[in-house]
Amino acid sequence: AAYFAYWDAYLKAVREPVNPELPELQALMTGEHMRGVTRNLRNMQGSGQAVREREGSQYRNVLKTVELDETIATFTACTYDDLVTYDIATGEPIDDSAATKQLEGQMVLEGEQWKVAQLAIVAREDGEDHCPG
């Protein structure tokens, strides 16, 4: 559940107005991943960019595998990303590509909360949704 909550919070943070410090996103990340995502969101904010869903968006996240070892969960996932990155001032798209992204990562248990500690795109296929399910 924390994995999907992370993506919900991330989508909230990248929408206009972009919010790098969104508390619900910050609470679901840790370590270098948190620093990297926050930095990327600050860069978006500074360059006047945001993300929106295209009309009829099919954006989704699928958790494929999870290996649990007490306080560490290693996972593979799939995201179909047809979101649009755009220039806030003009509304013009900067990136309106659609792609299936294969992800690998780790979540760690800090206190009572699972947090994303690592997340990497390991494969990308432009075009149609190829995520399972």
Salt bridges, closest charged atoms under 4 A:
GLU21 OE2 - ARG42 NH2 2.41
GLU24 OE2 - LYS12 NZ 2.60
GLU32 OE1 - ARG35 NE 3.23
GLU53 OE2 - ARG15 NH2 3.37
ASP81 OD2 - LYS101 NZ 2.82
GLU110 OE1 - LYS115 NZ 3.09
GLU125 OE2 - HIS130 NE2 3.43
ASP126 OD1 - ARG124 NE 2.83
ASP129 OD2 - ARG60 NE 2.69
